[in-house]
Amino acid sequence: MSNGNTISWSDFEKVDIRIGTVLRADDFPEARKPAYILQVDFGPDIGILKSSAQITDLYTREELVGRQVVAVTNFPPKQIGPIMSECLVTGFYNPDGAVVLARPDSPVPNGSRLA
């Protein structure tokens, strides 16, 4: 059932959704809402991109490192405080409002595109 915002297949194909591995997760004290600054490796074609991610409720910095995440890699860079966020790490809000990361069931090569 549609929510009323139907898009075309060509619209969907414009969104570049890729898998990357978190290399580093740092505190982001300047953020308005609690967040981490993530450095995510999307493989040799895309490289390492930064993201501001409001995922501090459910994840520690240490457990994020090495974890694969699903991200949109073709949004324009966005200035968030002192950093330039270069990708959008995706997730779902749980009933408490915390973000649960979207991620694959099994490891896949960094840079793999959502099929």
N, C-alpha and C positions, 0 to 999 in steps of 0.2 A: 504494500500500500504506500502510495506516494504522500509526502508531506506537503505537496503543492508546489514544490520547487523542482520540477522535472528539468533535467538537462539532457543534452544530446550526447551521443557517444563521442563525437568530436570534442565536445566540452571536456568530458572526462579524460580523453587522451592528452589534453593540454597539461594536466596535473602530473608532474613528475614525482612519483612516490617511490622511494628507494629504501633499501636496507643499509644501515651503517652500524658500526661498532663504536661504542663510547670509549674513547681513549683516555679522557680526563673529565672530571667533574669537580668544579670549584664552587665555593660559596659565592653568592652574588649579593653582598650586603647593600648595594645601592638600589636594588630593585624595590619597587613599591610593594609588591607582594613577594613572600619568600620564594626564592628561585635558585637554581644552579646555572652556572655557565658550563655548557657541555662542549667538548670538542669531539666530533664524530667523524670517523673514517668511512668514506663512501667509495673506497677503492681508487684505482689509478686514474680512471676517467674523470671523476669529480673531485677527488682529494678529500682533505679534512675541512669540515665546515663547523662554525660555531653556532650555538643556539642557546637562547635563554629559555629555560624550562621550569615551569611552576609545578614541580613534582616532589617537593620536599616532604610532603605529608606521608608518603608511603615508601620513599627510597632514600637510602643514605648515599653519600658520595662514593663510598667504598664499594657498595653493591652495584652501582651503575657502571663502574669501569669494567669493560669486557662484555657488557650486555649489548645485544643487538636491539636496535630500535627501528621503527618505521617513521620516515620523515618525508615531508614535501621539500624538494630541493630546488624548485624553480620559482619560488616567490622572490621578489626583489629584496635585497638586504634591507633590514629595518634597524634603525638606531634605537636601542633600549638602554637608557642611561649611558654609561661609558663604553658599552660594547656595541658592535654591529652584529646583529643576529642574521645568520646566512641561510638557515633552514628552520622548518617547523617540525619539531618532534611531536608525534601524534599520540593520542590516548583518549580515554573515555572517562567522564565524570562518574564516580560512584555516588550512592545516595547521600554520603556525607560531604560531597563536593570535592573530594580528593581525586587527582588524575591517576588512572591506571594505564600504564603504557601499552600501546599496541605493539605486538612483537610476534615473530614467527614461532611456530611450534618446534621447528628444527632449524639448526644453523644453515644459512645460505650465504653465498659469496657477497662481500660488501659491494654495494653498487647495484645489486640486482633490483630490477624494476618490478613493481607490483603488476601482476598479470591479470 
